[in-house]
């Protein structure tokens, strides 16, 4: 077997395991998770899940969330932007995480309507994860195979 044939065999075996859609879904999960996780880290203080001193003020004066007190909105944003992206990265309860981040995107749109172009792209990515699922490169798929 020559070198070219060995490469073809390798890719045909790989293609049987992971498809382009699976790689795309992995990339999509990592990309959207990065956006939200970085935002969550800007809200954290010295402790991983502790608010910094200015985030509650941000939610009170700059971006108030209708129906929520500033402290509550800040805590929810910190937790949501910390745990939901991590769930997407590892592919654990991916559809739940995508739904949670989609709700956050809608709230962010209500609070910051001028950024609608970014929010549409985020919503489309999250809707894709909701509809298609995380793909084979996820713990969801591993658990699904063990249970089924």
Secondary structure, DSSP 8 states (H G I E B T S, - for coil): --HHHHHHHHHHHHHHH--HHHHHHHHHHHHHHHHHHHHHHHHB-SSTT-B-TTHHHIIIIIS--TTS-HHHHHHHHHHIIIIIHHHHHHTSSHHHHHHHHHHHHHHHHHH-GGGHHHHHHHHHHHHHHHHH-S-SSSHHHHHHHHH-
